[in-house]
């Protein structure tokens, strides 16, 4: 299906991640440190990189930066750190998502799948339908249960931005830059208000959103499988 | 200025010597004689200042008349023109004497100021090269004694408690402590003639309006201005030393915090990695071999172990002081949203009601820590109330406080146990069957208190528990 590069210095974790991803049909290669990962990355096409943050030598953070210099491949990070500041730093450096150890295998597979579909989707039409919602970019219209939903230009821009990278986490700063063009003068509160109203229009239970998820103190994520 | 009287006989001698010399060369013109006598006046005034200068001028006029104006060796004057000449001579002599004395005095003043400045500069260099208090205090009195040309020096420094104590003194120094107190309390200086000769001076040492100590010099020959200069320098040196000390302490604290933080990160990594691997292996095994009771049990236990490790790490972080809050102003609604999103899984079996009425109210807290604290409230509500019942999350804004509340429809906690459950590892007998470590509420309370709030449990209206975080309301 898709080739995945798994990078972790801990052999048991490599084995667990490999088994889980191979079981759902992915083709997995592993590397035990950053150097090896970069070498393998040079010689092959990958649809996804899964990397640990804490590694001796080139750590995960540095690995993300080096990969980003040459490729836009989706990157899913494994980390024991739970501090939001660290996660924001990781995402701003170019990672697409993270899973906090100890993680559930189902969660890992789901996150990896979401990021991989993005690469697959490049060939076919972009994902423009989720749950009860359909988006028609040409007409700039959004329908829910077949009925037209009125979105403000900002809400529409936010939705399209989130749909552009299904499964990935957008930091507040990344979203503000993408939608407003600047982080100056626009606060996270503004973002929150727009997200709140977007959810009320598109989600069936806005208090427990399925599609447009909050990543607490980090940002937002569009989850294509709900 | 010492032995000042010697100028008078000296001036007399100078005039006499000039007369003697002039008499050796007879036939000199009157004008030459007058000029040479004026020279003697000038030198007397220069060397011995104005009194002897005036004496020399008067004497010179007298001898000019007596020895050189005809008729010689009388004070009578033959030629009326010479009366005018003599008068002009006297006036010139007095003026020259006066000017010469003034010039000399100015020169001496400038010289003294230069000396003071030089010693102040040396003193400041010496103070600046001392980076710690002990070595500064060790040499300060000797340096001050040289700079102030005095017999005894004492330096008193104010302590944390507001009292002033002797920090350094020359051996055998006796001072009046009442004057030290006065200088310390009121900032008033005192100076008076000393029994050791010179001046005794008591000066407050301050930096701006803040007093740091008192400087005492006894038997001082230097000027008071010099002493004041020394006091200012001393104030600066002490302040600089204090800042250096604070900077060193801050550096040390930072280094140790950093080390703790790194250690904890390593510990977290070492504990979580094997658990993650084990849990993943069991999950993969279930996926391949199909679910079994034994495998399911192993997985459940793995999850519990993960949760406990997380809670233990949190307790260690809180106790180590690494988890200092980084406060920012956020809206209460953001915290609720974050907590529901992060701990939502635990609420799966319940119906959730979020009341957004007052969610705009602002609080100044570490958002992540408050999310964690509220999350423990949600988990608690989910664990101790029957599935399918409603859990309500509310934000209540009061004029100066903001309350985050979680209400459940469980059995509630009896009033007598509502404080006890915040103790570590305390679990009520009735809830033994529900998995947990007894750490959640204690962690939550620590987190809330670190952020300036309070956390309490109360009875919810209609049964159940009200979990309430109360925070000071922030002004945007």
Interface residues (C-beta under 8 A of the other chain):
Chain A: X10 X12 X13 X15 X16 X17 X19 X20 X23 X54 X80 X81 X82 X83 X84 X101 X102 X103 X104 X105 X106 X108 X188 X189 X192 X207 X208 X213 X214 X215 X216 X217
Chain B: X265 X268 X269 X272 X273 X274 X275 X276 X277 X278 X279 X280 X281 X283 X284 X287 X288 X302 X306 X310 X331 X333 X334 X337 X338 X339 X340 X341 X342 X344 X352 X353 X354 X367 X368 X371
